[in-house]
């Protein structure tokens, strides 16, 4: 029987020693920096602030437990993708966007080094990222994507034909792939739990079960007290819409995953997935997958992408996934790996990620009000959160650095449309993407379906 929900597969299979809940806030308090959100962004920011300025008093407020949100539910892709790079190139020039990409490339290795330094065993395997094309139109996009990555300085990326792709991972109907060394498989919950422990060793105060109801200049308000600090940093990603005044800032996009039972050595030999690369594709309604440390396939996609009025951003989101999405993901799994037909699906879960209206990640700090934020990663937050956190650190400390001049700093974007237009738009968008994928597969055209091009323009992704 499939375990549906329970936050995520990563939570459901956590066999570590039980950790008692961290105490909630019980009274008004003060700090030098208060961080709202106990996921990757908030914890990395706390970590880097304390390692750079040990005397700072840093407090983290988390509404549930550290890793309850996307940081404990994601697909475990530690890779160098950053949302909005092409738009930043258009706004600030190619060289500025190239610096952002170079920083992201370095960040993958930096996360791995920091995990090792802090003794965080997060099942990290540095096998790179394999992006696969399975139709002629996907191959056209793949080649353009590969050329763009080279133009942004990723000279160590490799392009494969159909035979080379299937020698690396035996994916049905693969016609080509692009591989980057700047990627690794991780166990996302182990990473966030180890990071939280590292923060506490440095003296960071973490309050769990402490929902923040309002963020204002120099204070974060909770039902149990107010924390006052010169700097208040919002690091809430897909849960941002639940905050007062933030309902239309970022859209909480829903993403869903399934995991198989552990597979035998013989099955893995047939899949030729010995490098443990994380795997994605060039479809419009794209997928992402990894080979877990205990030899399962965990695979994800958008499923039901958005719930009316941003309801998925609430703390009650326990990861339960509708049966139609589980069926769709199972079909996707066997489409990529026909050998897995009939394989038991042991877990299904969902979570939300933050999507700005222009699909661009960003980092901001207003030194007058002391309010700052980072996020809008559009699904690439495992590594991007680390770079964003280091950037927030430098902004708070007030010293100009290479990071504070990156083009995503102080990027402004308009708010999402009110309901019901927001819900109707997202439903139409992903219906168009799925139909575009279907048409490209049926017609074998080498050109991207016009429907997908239109959807990209309407969505603000072009």
C-alpha positions in Angstrom: 0.0 0.0 0.0 1.2 3.5 -0.9 1.9 5.8 2.0 0.3 9.0 0.8 1.4 12.2 2.6 3.1 12.0 6.0 4.8 15.2 4.8 7.2 13.3 2.5 9.0 10.1 1.7 12.0 11.6 3.4 10.1 12.1 6.6 8.3 8.8 6.5 11.6 6.8 6.2 13.6 8.9 8.7 15.2 6.3 10.9 17.4 8.6 12.9 17.2 9.0 16.6 14.0 10.9 17.5 14.7 14.5 18.2 12.5 16.3 20.8 10.7 19.3 19.3 12.4 22.6 19.7 10.7 24.9 22.2 8.3 27.5 20.8 8.7 31.2 21.6 7.1 31.9 25.0 7.5 35.7 25.5 8.7 38.8 23.8 12.4 38.7 22.8 15.2 40.6 21.1 17.9 39.7 18.6 20.2 41.3 16.2 18.7 39.4 13.3 15.4 37.5 13.3 14.7 35.0 10.5 11.3 33.8 9.6 11.4 30.3 8.2 13.3 27.2 9.2 14.1 25.8 5.8 17.2 26.0 3.7 17.2 29.7 3.1 16.6 30.7 6.8 19.0 28.2 8.2 21.8 28.8 5.7 21.4 32.6 6.4 21.6 32.0 10.1 24.6 29.7 9.6 26.6 32.2 7.5 25.8 35.1 9.7 27.1 33.3 12.8 30.2 32.0 11.1 31.0 35.4 9.8 30.0 37.4 12.9 29.9 35.1 15.9 28.7 37.8 18.3 25.5 38.4 16.4 22.3 37.2 18.2 20.4 35.3 15.5 16.9 33.9 16.1 15.0 31.6 13.7 11.2 31.3 13.9 9.6 28.2 12.3 5.8 27.7 12.2 6.1 23.9 12.3 9.4 22.0 12.3 12.6 22.7 10.4 12.3 21.1 7.0 8.5 20.9 7.1 8.2 22.8 3.9 10.0 22.4 0.6 13.3 21.8 2.3 12.1 18.4 3.6 10.0 17.5 0.5 11.9 18.3 -2.6 13.5 16.0 -5.2 17.0 16.2 -3.8 18.5 18.0 -6.7 21.6 20.0 -5.6 22.4 21.7 -8.9 23.4 24.9 -10.6 20.1 26.0 -12.1 18.9 29.5 -11.1 15.5 30.9 -12.0 15.5 34.0 -14.1 19.0 34.0 -15.4 18.0 34.9 -19.0 15.8 37.7 -17.8 18.7 39.1 -15.7 20.9 38.9 -18.8 18.3 41.0 -20.7 18.0 43.5 -17.9 21.6 43.8 -16.8 23.7 42.4 -19.6 25.2 39.0 -20.4 28.3 39.5 -18.2 26.2 40.2 -15.1 24.1 37.0 -15.6 27.3 35.1 -16.3 28.6 36.1 -12.9 25.4 34.9 -11.3 25.7 31.5 -13.1 29.4 31.2 -12.1 28.4 31.8 -8.5 25.8 29.1 -8.8 28.3 26.6 -10.3 30.6 27.2 -7.3 27.7 26.9 -4.9 27.1 23.2 -5.6 30.6 22.3 -4.5 30.4 24.8 -1.6 27.3 23.0 -0.2 29.1 19.7 -0.4 32.2 21.1 1.3 30.1 22.7 4.1 28.2 19.5 4.7 31.4 17.6 5.0 32.9 20.2 7.3 29.8 20.1 9.6 29.6 16.3 9.6 26.2 16.3 7.9 25.5 12.9 6.3 22.9 13.8 3.7 23.5 10.8 1.3 25.2 13.2 -1.1 26.5 11.7 -4.3 28.2 14.1 -6.8 27.1 12.5 -10.0 26.0 15.5 -12.0 22.8 16.4 -13.8 21.5 14.6 -16.9 18.9 16.6 -18.9 17.3 14.3 -21.5 15.4 14.8 -24.7 12.8 12.2 -25.9 11.2 13.9 -28.9 12.6 15.9 -31.9 11.2 19.1 -30.4 12.8 18.4 -27.1 16.1 17.7 -28.8 16.0 21.1 -30.5 15.4 22.7 -27.1 18.1 20.6 -25.6 20.7 21.7 -28.1 19.7 25.3 -27.6 19.9 24.9 -23.8 23.3 23.2 -24.0 24.6 26.1 -26.2 23.3 28.6 -23.8 24.9 27.0 -20.9 28.3 27.0 -22.7 27.7 30.7 -23.5 27.2 31.4 -19.8 30.6 29.8 -19.0 29.9 26.1 -18.3 32.7 24.8 -20.4 32.7 21.4 -18.6 29.2 20.4 -19.8 28.8 17.5 -22.2 26.3 16.8 -25.1 25.3 13.2 -25.8 23.6 11.5 -28.7 21.0 8.8 -28.3 23.5 6.0 -27.9 25.6 7.9 -25.4 22.6 8.9 -23.4 21.2 5.4 -23.0 24.7 4.1 -22.1 24.6 6.6 -19.2 21.0 6.0 -18.1 18.8 3.6 -20.2 15.8 5.9 -20.7 13.2 4.8 -23.2 13.0 6.9 -26.4 16.0 9.1 -25.4 17.4 10.9 -28.4 20.0 13.0 -26.7 21.1 14.5 -23.4 23.2 17.3 -21.8 25.2 16.4 -18.7 26.6 18.9 -16.2 29.0 18.0 -13.4 27.5 20.8 -11.3 24.9 18.7 -9.6 24.5 16.1 -6.9 21.9 13.8 -5.3 21.0 14.6 -1.7 18.6 13.4 1.0 16.9 16.8 1.5 15.6 16.2 5.0 19.0 14.9 6.3 20.5 18.1 4.9 18.1 20.4 6.6 18.2 18.5 9.9 22.0 18.6 9.9 22.1 22.3 9.0 19.7 23.1 11.9 22.0 21.2 14.3 25.0 23.1 13.0 23.2 26.4 13.5 22.5 25.5 17.1 26.1 24.5 17.7 27.0 28.0 16.6 24.5 29.6 19.0 21.6 30.3 16.8 18.3 30.2 18.7 15.6 28.2 16.8 12.0 28.3 17.9 9.7 25.7 16.3 5.9 25.6 16.5 6.0 29.4 16.3 4.0 30.8 13.4 4.7 34.3 12.4 1.5 36.3 11.8 3.0 39.6 10.8 6.3 40.9 9.6 7.0 44.7 10.1 10.1 46.9 10.3 12.2 45.6 13.2 9.7 43.0 14.5 8.3 39.6 13.8 4.9 39.0 15.5 3.8 35.6 16.7 0.8 34.5 18.9 3.3 33.9 21.7 5.3 37.1 21.6 7.1 39.6 19.4 10.8 39.3 18.5 12.4 42.7 17.9 15.6 43.1 15.9 17.2 45.6 13.6 16.9 43.1 10.7 13.9 40.9 10.0 14.4 38.4 7.1 11.6 36.6 5.4 12.7 33.2 4.2 9.4 31.4 3.7 9.5 30.5 0.0 6.3 28.5 -1.0 4.6 29.4 2.4 5.0 33.2 1.8 1.4 33.6 0.6 0.1 32.6 4.1 1.7 35.8 5.6 -0.3 39.0 6.1 -0.1 41.1 3.0 1.8 38.6 1.0 -1.0 36.6 -0.7 -0.2 37.8 -4.2 3.6 38.2 -3.8 4.6 34.6 -4.8 2.4 31.9 -6.1 2.7 28.6 -4.1 3.2 26.1 -7.0 2.4 22.5 -6.0 4.8 19.8 -7.0 4.3 16.1 -6.4 6.5 13.0 -6.1 6.4 9.2 -5.8 9.0 6.7 -4.7 9.3 3.1 -5.6 10.2 0.2 -3.4 14.0 -0.5 -3.3 15.0 -2.1 -6.6 17.2 -5.2 -7.0 20.8 -5.0 -8.4 19.6 -6.8 -11.5 17.0 -4.1 -12.2 19.6 -1.4 -11.6 21.9 -3.1 -14.1 19.1 -3.0 -16.7 18.6 0.7 -16.0 22.4 1.4 -16.4 22.0 4.2 -13.8 25.3 3.5 -12.0 26.4 7.1 -11.9 23.5 8.1 -9.7 23.0 11.3 -11.7 19.9 13.3 -11.0 17.7 13.1 -14.2 15.4 15.6 -15.8 13.9 16.2 -19.2 13.1 18.9 -21.7 9.4 18.5 -21.7 7.3 21.6 -21.0 5.6 19.8 -18.1 9.0 18.5 -17.0 10.0 15.8 -14.6 12.8 15.3 -12.1 14.2 12.1 -10.6 16.9 10.6 -8.5 18.3 7.2 -7.5 18.0 7.3 -3.7 20.7 6.0 -1.4 18.5 3.0 -0.6 18.1 2.2 -4.3 14.6 3.5 -5.1 13.6 5.8 -7.9 12.0 9.0 -6.7 10.3 10.9 -9.5 8.3 14.1 -9.5 6.3 16.5 -11.6 3.7 19.3 -11.3 0.5 17.2 -10.9 -2.2 19.6 -9.7 0.0 22.7 -9.9 -2.0 25.3 -7.9 -4.9 25.3 -5.4 -7.4 28.1 -5.4 -6.6 31.2 -3.3 -3.1 29.9 -2.5 -4.5 27.3 0.0 -1.4 25.0 -0.4 0.6 27.6 1.4 -1.0 26.9 4.7 0.6 25.0 7.6 -2.0 22.2 7.2 -0.3 21.0 4.0 0.7 17.5 5.1 1.8 16.3 1.6 -1.3 14.2 0.7 -1.5 13.8 -3.1 -4.6 13.1 -5.1 -4.9 9.6 -6.6 -5.0 11.0 -10.2 -1.6 12.6 -9.7 -0.1 9.4 -8.3 -1.4 7.5 -11.3 0.0 10.2 -13.7 3.5 10.0 -12.0 3.4 6.2 -12.1 2.7 6.4 -15.8 5.5 8.9 -16.3 7.9 6.5 -14.4 7.1 3.6 -16.6 7.3 5.7 -19.7 10.9 6.5 -18.9 11.7 3.1 -17.5 9.4 0.4 -19.0 11.3 -2.2 -16.9 9.6 -0.8 -13.8 6.1 -1.6 -14.9 4.3 -3.2 -12.0 6.9 -2.0 -9.5 5.4 -1.1 -6.1 4.9 2.6 -5.4 5.6 2.9 -1.7 5.2 6.7 -1.1 3.5 9.7 -2.6 3.7 13.3 -1.4 3.4 16.9 -2.4 4.8 20.3 -1.4 4.9 23.9 -2.6 7.5 26.1 -4.1 7.6 29.9 -4.5 7.0 31.4 -8.0 7.3 35.1 -8.5 5.2 36.7 -11.3 8.3 36.9 -13.6 9.7 33.5 -12.5 12.9 35.1 -11.2 14.6 34.2 -7.9 15.8 37.2 -6.0 17.4 38.7 -2.8 16.5 42.0 -1.2 17.4 44.0 1.9 16.0 47.4 2.7 18.5 49.0 5.1 16.1 51.7 6.1 13.4 49.3 7.4 15.6 46.4 8.1 13.3 44.1 6.1 14.8 41.6 3.8 13.9 38.4 1.9 15.2 35.8 -0.4 13.5 33.1 -2.5 11.3 32.6 -5.5 13.5 29.7 -6.6 10.8 28.1 -8.8 12.0 24.6 -7.8 15.8 25.1 -7.9 16.2 26.1 -4.3 18.4 23.3 -2.8 21.5 25.1 -4.1 20.1 28.5 -4.8 19.1 29.0 -1.2 22.8 28.7 -0.2 23.9 31.4 -2.6 20.9 33.6 -1.6 21.7 33.1 2.1 25.4 34.2 1.6 24.1 37.2 -0.3 21.7 38.1 2.5 24.5 37.8 5.0 26.7 40.2 3.1 23.8 42.7 2.7 23.1 42.5 6.5 26.8 42.9 7.4 26.9 45.9 5.1 30.1 45.2 3.3 30.0 45.4 -0.5 31.1 42.1 -2.0 31.0 40.3 -5.3 27.7 38.7 -4.2 26.0 42.0 -3.3 26.5 43.1 -6.9 24.9 40.1 -8.6 21.9 41.1 -10.8 19.3 39.4 -8.7 19.9 41.7 -5.7 17.0 44.1 -5.2 15.1 42.8 -8.1 11.5 44.0 -8.1 8.5 42.3 -9.7 4.8 42.9 -9.9 2.3 40.9 -7.9 0.2 38.0 -9.1 -3.3 38.7 -10.4 -6.2 38.4 -7.9 -8.5 35.3 -7.9 -10.1 33.8 -9.8 -7.7 35.0 -12.6 -4.7 33.5 -10.8 -6.2 30.1 -10.5 -7.6 30.1 -14.1 -4.3 31.3 -15.5 -2.2 28.6 -13.9 -4.7 25.8 -14.8 -4.7 27.0 -18.4 -0.9 27.4 -18.4 -0.2 23.8 -17.4 -3.0 22.4 -19.6 -1.3 24.1 -22.5 2.1 22.7 -21.5 0.7 19.2 -21.3 -1.1 19.5 -24.6 2.1 20.9 -26.2 4.0 17.9 -25.0 1.4 15.6 -26.4 1.4 17.3 -29.8 5.2 17.3 -30.0 5.3 13.6 -29.2 2.5 12.7 -31.7 3.8 14.8 -34.6 7.6 14.3 -34.1 8.1 17.9 -35.2 11.5 19.4 -34.4 9.9 22.7 -33.5 8.5 23.7 -30.1 4.7 23.7 -30.3 3.2 27.2 -30.7 0.9 26.6 -27.8 3.9 26.3 -25.5 5.4 29.5 -26.8 2.2 31.3 -26.2 2.0 29.9 -22.7 5.5 31.0 -21.9 4.7 34.6 -23.0 1.4 34.7 -21.0 3.2 33.2 -17.9 6.0 35.8 -18.1 8.7 33.2 -18.6 10.0 34.7 -21.8 
